[in-house]
């Protein structure tokens, strides 16, 4: 039995196989329509989510399976004090696979230690978000045709952004990757990612404050929102929330081939006038997220479709 806690749980070769499977699902959805008949996915979401939870549910239903679970801690026995370990023991009696989102870092890992079914980390605090990383890698590979030799800019909340942390950890395993970090001082990438991931893997990177200075050199711009729920001080959030706004005038500075990604939800960090730009790929990214999660469910359940 295998779990997914981090993008590093899969080798590069395994990631390539998973993305190949996701692309085949995209091309031949009817071939997979009954692959999970009789299987159940439990979605245990202790923290609010729209895209990730619904994406998992859509993925399982597209495979012919069913879904059960809860969408907030208040609607689960966690509100009565039940531990994650006990919850997963119970859920293991009901479902074949589980996706868990939790505000506490490491909670899905604890669940995996007590589970009798595969557990997928659907986001734990500001730590990891591996299925978003699978989505991001699949989107980039599908639209750019490669995951090597790319200059990728990360903009916004790089301190608390678990999607940023996960994607950087995955990207450094590919060749020719250059990273540009765009953030105010207060939201810079944590030292453990900068030193233990980027520097340790000899990945060239630069840190800037102004987005406009680096847009022309980027193959991919990964925008993030400033996350109100991660701030302890509302004044700090208000001061930071509009630090970056990508609009069409800034897009005019970028390469005609640059992709714009965003894990969503956006607040106002991408102007709606960018939505019609052919380089805006964040809604395509959502669709690729369904294919990535379908491929992941099949892989963890060890279901082969001929």
Order of alpha helices (4+ residues) and beta strands (2+ residues): alpha-beta-alpha-beta-alpha-beta-alpha-beta-alpha-beta-alpha-beta-beta-beta-alpha-alpha-beta-alpha
